[in-house]
Amino acid sequence: EDTLRLAQAGALDLGAAADISSNILKGFRGDTAQLAKTVDVLAKAANSSNTNIQQLGDGMKFVAPVAAGLGVSLEETTAAVGALSDAGLQATLAGTGLRKILSNLENPTTKERKLLRDLGLTAEDVKVSQVGLATALQRLKDAGVDAGDALELFGDRGGPAATVLLDSIPRLREFTEQLDNSGGTAAEVSRIMDDNLNGALLRVKS
């Protein structure tokens, strides 16, 4: 039933919905007991940001395993992908950009460590597995990281994404909280989408 609701909310066929949900579950090391929560988070994100279920699935398959390994929750990862999507960095651009940010913050090169020191930070100050994503971003923001610094720290792939997230920290925190409380969203979306003439005709046909 949860997969059917995701398919309806995302205008997907059942196979695509099952593929997206199972990939995300595996990426975050979850099991089928967490399927309903995953579906609700995706439905809420698709209805609250400039993205859709398919694009979320495309982005999350790149970043989910890394995020899970660093202790970043499904909700915060999805919120970050949503914030990037609002700025036009959608699907794989969001996923690979966020993955680069997480990887470089967790394990910076010697050059990146020097840049952090020049900004008054240590690698431990922004280590995502220790302080969390939002806190790491806030510390970079407070240190005065600009677009040029972001490109040096995260490269051509991660730099633009970092610039967006540094300007979206309040949105990231608020959106994460919304996704934390997204229970029942997929069912509500399905109900609304069914409450029309087309839905009635489909029920009659069934």
C-alpha distance (Angstrom), angle and dihedral (degrees) to the residues before:
residue distance angle dihedral
E1 . . .
D2 3.81 . .
T3 3.81 91.5 .
L4 3.79 90.5 48.4
R5 3.79 89.9 53.3
L6 3.80 91.3 50.2
A7 3.80 90.0 50.2
Q8 3.79 90.8 51.7
A9 3.81 95.0 44.0
G10 3.79 91.2 49.9
A11 3.82 98.2 37.9
L12 3.81 88.0 -121.0
D13 3.75 133.6 139.4
L14 3.79 115.6 -106.5
G15 3.79 93.9 -105.4
A16 3.80 93.3 55.1
A17 3.81 91.9 46.7
A18 3.80 91.4 50.1
D19 3.80 90.9 48.1
I20 3.82 93.8 50.8
S21 3.80 95.3 45.5
S22 3.80 94.8 45.0
N23 3.81 92.6 47.4
I24 3.79 91.5 52.3
L25 3.80 92.6 45.2
K26 3.79 90.9 52.0
G27 3.80 92.0 43.9
F28 3.80 90.3 55.7
R29 3.81 92.3 40.6
G30 3.77 92.4 -116.4
D31 3.77 132.0 142.8
T32 3.79 135.6 -137.6
A33 3.80 90.7 -83.7
Q34 3.81 86.8 71.0
L35 3.80 94.9 48.9
A36 3.81 95.3 99.2
K37 3.82 91.7 52.9
T38 3.80 91.5 47.6
V39 3.80 92.2 50.6
D40 3.81 92.0 48.4
V41 3.82 91.9 50.0
L42 3.80 91.9 50.4
A43 3.81 93.2 46.2
K44 3.81 92.0 48.9
A45 3.81 92.5 47.3
A46 3.80 92.8 48.6
N47 3.79 90.7 51.1
S48 3.81 95.2 44.4
S49 3.80 103.9 44.0
N50 3.80 141.2 38.9
T51 3.78 96.1 -85.7
N52 3.80 142.0 74.6
I53 3.79 137.2 -135.0
Q54 3.81 93.7 -92.8
Q55 3.81 93.0 50.6
L56 3.80 91.1 46.2
G57 3.79 89.6 52.6
D58 3.80 91.8 48.7
G59 3.79 92.0 51.4
M60 3.79 98.0 41.2
K61 3.79 94.7 54.2
F62 3.82 88.1 66.5
V63 3.79 98.8 44.5
A64 3.81 107.0 26.9
P65 3.84 98.5 83.4
V66 3.82 92.6 47.5
A67 3.81 93.1 45.1
A68 3.79 92.2 48.6
G69 3.79 91.1 49.0
L70 3.80 90.3 54.8
G71 3.79 94.4 46.5
V72 3.81 96.5 -107.8
S73 3.79 108.5 148.3
L74 3.79 127.0 -122.5
E75 3.79 88.7 -114.2
E76 3.81 96.4 52.5
T77 3.80 92.8 42.9
T78 3.80 90.8 50.6
A79 3.80 90.5 46.6
A80 3.81 90.1 53.4
V81 3.80 91.5 49.1
G82 3.81 88.5 48.7
A83 3.81 92.2 50.4
L84 3.80 90.4 50.3
S85 3.81 90.1 47.9
D86 3.80 90.4 53.8
A87 3.82 86.6 60.7
G88 3.81 93.0 49.3
L89 3.81 97.3 -97.3
Q90 3.78 96.8 122.1
A91 3.80 138.3 164.6
T92 3.82 112.8 -12.5
L93 3.82 92.3 4.7
A94 3.80 89.7 60.1
G95 3.80 93.9 43.2
T96 3.78 97.9 48.0
G97 3.81 93.2 40.2
L98 3.79 92.7 52.3
R99 3.80 91.7 44.3
K100 3.81 89.9 54.7
I101 3.80 91.5 50.6
L102 3.80 92.8 49.8
S103 3.80 93.2 45.8
N104 3.80 95.6 48.2
L105 3.79 94.1 45.3
E106 3.78 91.2 49.7
N107 3.79 96.9 44.7
P108 3.83 111.7 15.5
T109 3.78 121.3 -173.9
T110 3.80 121.9 -117.6
K111 3.80 89.6 -97.3
E112 3.80 91.8 50.3
R113 3.80 91.7 48.1
K114 3.80 89.4 54.0
L115 3.80 91.0 50.7
L116 3.79 89.8 50.3
R117 3.81 90.0 51.0
D118 3.80 89.8 50.6
L119 3.80 86.6 55.4
G120 3.80 91.3 50.8
L121 3.80 95.5 -104.5
T122 3.77 135.8 114.9
A123 3.78 125.1 -143.2
E124 3.81 88.4 -109.8
D125 3.82 91.1 56.8
V126 3.81 90.2 66.0
K127 3.81 101.7 28.5
V128 3.79 101.6 133.5
S129 3.79 96.1 -152.5
Q130 3.82 88.9 58.3
V131 3.80 105.6 35.6
G132 3.81 104.7 19.6
L133 3.79 130.7 -117.0
A134 3.81 100.2 -82.7
T135 3.81 93.0 47.7
A136 3.81 92.0 47.7
L137 3.79 90.6 51.3
Q138 3.81 91.9 46.3
R139 3.81 91.1 53.0
L140 3.79 90.7 50.9
K141 3.80 89.6 48.7
D142 3.81 92.5 48.8
A143 3.83 89.5 49.9
G144 3.79 89.6 59.2
V145 3.80 100.2 -109.4
D146 3.81 108.6 178.7
A147 3.81 132.7 -171.9
G148 3.81 92.4 -83.2
D149 3.79 92.2 51.1
A150 3.79 90.2 47.5
L151 3.79 91.4 55.0
E152 3.80 90.8 49.7
L153 3.79 92.4 48.1
F154 3.79 99.1 42.1
G155 3.80 107.4 18.2
D156 3.78 129.9 -133.5
R157 3.80 92.3 -48.7
G158 3.78 100.1 45.8
G159 3.81 100.8 28.2
P160 3.82 98.2 76.2
A161 3.81 90.6 44.1
A162 3.80 91.1 50.5
T163 3.80 91.2 49.8
V164 3.81 89.9 53.8
L165 3.80 94.0 47.0
L166 3.80 93.5 46.7
D167 3.80 87.5 57.5
S168 3.82 91.9 43.8
I169 3.81 103.7 51.7
P170 3.83 95.2 119.4
R171 3.81 89.1 47.5
L172 3.80 90.3 48.3
R173 3.80 93.0 52.3
E174 3.81 93.9 44.3
F175 3.79 93.9 45.2
T176 3.82 91.5 48.6
E177 3.80 89.1 54.6
Q178 3.80 91.0 49.3
L179 3.79 90.8 51.7
D180 3.80 90.4 47.6
N181 3.80 85.9 60.7
S182 3.81 98.4 40.4
G183 3.81 97.1 112.7
G184 3.80 112.4 142.4
T185 3.81 95.3 16.3
A186 3.81 96.2 120.1
A187 3.81 92.1 50.0
E188 3.81 91.0 49.2
V189 3.81 92.4 48.3
S190 3.80 90.0 49.5
R191 3.81 91.1 49.3
I192 3.80 92.5 51.2
M193 3.81 93.0 45.9
D194 3.80 90.4 50.4
D195 3.81 95.0 47.5
N196 3.79 96.4 89.9
L197 3.79 142.0 74.3
N198 3.80 93.6 -83.8
G199 3.79 90.9 52.8
A200 3.79 91.0 49.1
L201 3.81 92.0 50.1
L202 3.80 90.9 49.5
R203 3.81 90.5 51.5
V204 3.80 90.9 49.8
K205 3.80 90.2 48.7
S206 3.81 90.6 49.8
